[in-house]
Amino acid sequence: MQTSFRGCACSTDHAPPAAPLDLRELAPPEPLQRALAAADTLVPGQSLVVLTPLMPMPLLTALAERGLDARAEPLAEGGTRVTIRCHASDATCGDGQAGA
């Protein structure tokens, strides 16, 4: 099962994301805070992957409010893999207000 928020439909060939940011061992609200801080550093066309302990609905909502794309996939070993992407055409990425 995949949960998608505004899946990317652009024609940009996105570079593969860096190593995942593993937040699964952190106590709330630290995974949310760290994931949002990392997302706020994205530049247009860049993406990042975070691993969270649960399906991160508050994170997905916050990312959507920032205009960032996010796709969440449950992991067989537990937790969720969240891929966060800033559109190549979004000049507001990296300011904490993408898409605003």
Secondary structure, 3 states (H helix, E strand, C coil): CCEEECCCCCCCCCCCCCCCEECCCCCCCHHHHHHHHHHCCCCCCCEEEEEECCCCHHHHHHHHHCCCEEEEEECCCCCEEEEEECCCCCCCCCCCCCCC
